[in-house]
Amino acid sequence: MCKQAADLVPVREAHIQSLLADMRPADQLELQAIRGWTVEREVRHAIASASHAAVCVVEGKVVAIFGDSPHDAVYGLPWMASTVWINQYRRQFLAECRPVIEGMRSRHQVLLNLVDVRNTLAIRWLKWLGFQFLPAVPYGINGELFYPFQMEGTACAQ
């Protein structure tokens, strides 16, 4: 029997609560390492600053919340936090990824952000999507190592 396809829906409070309850430990570590804020504060800040944010839901389970936030007129910051359900529903999740990234690319000239070197699943996913990686740099409140990653956008300079 085939599993249900993923739905991409607007972020609601219940989705945030589900994400926080079931977040992958590597995503929690990454979020805590950035500014020393709580995971919840980082998630809410990302959603509030996003030009576009959505939730990937499969069979009623929140798989991930993601979005892109404008840094300036050139750079967009893609971000995502995922739950433990991402492994069970990876095929459905991956089927939605490329169109989502193309939407981000259409809004920005360059997509750029950092990923914690300990977050190996996120790194594999970003490489699969075609992001280019730079050497790891100290980042965050304790200087943990993060890889900068980037991809050219398709948005024209205004």
Secondary structure, 3 states (H helix, E strand, C coil): CCCCCCEEECCCHHHHHHHHHHECHHHHHHHHHHHCCCHHHHHHHHHHHCCEEEEEEECCEEEEEEEEEECCCCEEEEEEEEEHHHCCCHHHHHHHHHHHHHHHHHHCCEEEEEEECCCHHHHHHHHHHCCEECCCEEECCCCEEEEEEEEECCCCCC
